[in-house]
Amino acid sequence: MASFVALGFWVTARLWWHPGHGVRDNPTDMAQFEWMMAHGARVVTDFAYPFGSDRMNVPDGVNLMANTSVLSVSLPMTPVTLLFGTRAAFLLFLTLGMIATATAWYFLISRVLGLAQGAAWLGATFCGYAPAMVSHANAHPNIVSQYVVPLIIWRTLRLGEPGRWLRNGLLLALVIVWQAFLNLEILLMTAIGLGVVVGALALGRPALRRRARPFLAGLGVAAVVAGALLAYPLYVQLLGPGAYHGLSRLIRGYSTDLASFVAYSRESLAGDARGAVGLAKNPTEENAFFGWPLVLLVAALVWWLRRNVVVLALAALGMIFAVLSLGREVRFERRATGIPAPWAALEDLPILHSVVPTRWALAITPIIGLLLAYGAEHIRTLAARHPAARPQIRFAAGTVFAMALVPLLPTPLPTKPLDPVPAFVTSGAWRPYVAGGRSVVTLPLPDTDYADPLRWSARTGLEMPIARGYFLGPDTRPGRERVALFGATPRPTSDFFTTIRKTGQVPPITAQARADAVDDLRYWRAGAVVLARPEEVGALPPHERAGALRSHERAEALRRGMTELVGITPTRTGGVWLWDVRALSD
């Protein structure tokens, strides 16, 4: 337990040590999860609707069941959010999620599967802190928090107990619902994995078939109860306002490069950014990256333990997930090979059209953790049967395991300073501008590259509603079939400011552009438009001045573009440029 705690705080050490820092490689998702923690607190304190919100993307709002709302964590963590703020709640969620995941796997392997403590510790440590888990610790706390998965496995294995089908079915339903409000993608992978392993056990161990009746009865209870509890939330997710019909083909193209299975992650002891770049879509999706030594070790363990039906089932499941993670076309060494992969025939099916293919490789991590535990247990048994050769067996096994696993040891997550929340937000100076159901429009408008406004809104407890945002919503443009889009459907004025941010140049401002701006401000119910003023370049250390100069240039272009677009001169207040647009948007 102490080792799990130490590793959890080691991975997140820089975030704890530097209170003003955020995750360097994924600041937008960190801002989004801070917003989600604030939403959970608002559900508790204000009895807000839990499955959607009008505090972002005014006036359309956001379907939170179709996003990572993490209600099973944000609701119980309300006291932390209210007392210490959304950043502290996010960081505690992230850190405790990894610790709890390793702990839950240790419980499953040692107490349920009955393996020795050393074997259970080895497998659980890998399940909690493998390269893929540390990669997702870059602001994906809902994915590294897999502590419910071992509980689902535990309760599923208990379904076959005679005379307890009702109790066991109810308990399984409760942990399924718990996981559903944490991450549905992980729940889907867990269900598929359990189906394969339980099926293999039924075929390979005839004695277990006598337990089929209580098992199926308990499974039916779990399905009915979980279905009843999740019926309305799933209806909101699939058919409610803001629902979308599958991910875009771009996101569904996020696949696992075949070479990444034997490479090292940038967050591993033996890895580096240059070696990993291009093998994954971004630093948060390094879902394989096991390295050659571990791949060879796992293959050897499977061959060595091939008489164990559980090991064979896990190996088969790992191969299935690995093949699915390749996406619609096999890629090797950052290049497309032209070889079609099985996912091409599956990606348009209901439910599967909302899965990111590379995430299937993430599901290989606990499989390898279990195989390592079974291998270590077999070595312990072998050493016990041959006491004279025990030192040699332990030395050889320890050397082999160390060669495979030491290079994968995690390093602390890289961080960077966060831009401070403007005094305009922290002082409450925004309040007069949102009276009557208005919103605050920020420049730049929030999207996948800039989500600071979500952090600002979270700091106010979501009392400050914002236009647009960073979330998954339907693309409502003609011919787009409501597939998922990161953010709101583009509008003329949002495109105008996106062009300025990307090019640093103000596009020609026509009468049509001015008319569109007024229409969009009215659509967003805008009370104020604000632009955060960058820190003065002279106050920064020399190595940060080049980036600050670029920020100043973009901010100046945004200020000039907004002023020319609406003909209103902004005022400087509370660390922002402020345009009072209430008269325009009435």
Protein Blocks (a to p, Z undefined) as FASTA:
>chain_A
ZZmmmmmmmmmmmmmmmmmbccfklmmlmmmmmmmmmmmmmmmmnopafkbcfkgopakb
pafklpcnklmmmmmmmmmmmmnojklmmmmmmmmmmmmmmmmmmmmmmmmnopafklmm
mmmmmmmmgmklmmmmnopaklmmmmlmmmmmmmmmmmmpghilmmmmmmmmmmmmmmmm
mommlmmmmmmmmmmmmmmmmmmmmmlmmmmmmmmmmmmmmmmmmmmmmmmmmmmmmmmg
hiaedjafklmmmccdfklmmmccfkbmkbcfklmgojambfklmmnonojmlmmmmmmm
mmmmmmpmklmmmmmmmmmmmmmmnojbdceehiaehiacfklmmmmpghjlmccfklmm
mmmmmmmmmmmmmmmmmmmmmmmmmmmlmmmmmmmmmmmmmmmmmmmpccdddddddddd
dfklmnopmmmmmgghiacdddddddfklcklmmmmmmnoomacceedddddddfbghkl
opacedjdddfklmmmmmmmmnopacdddfklmmmmmmmmmmnopabdcddddddfklpc
fklmmmmmmmmmmmmmmmmmmmmmnopacddeehiacddfklmmZZ
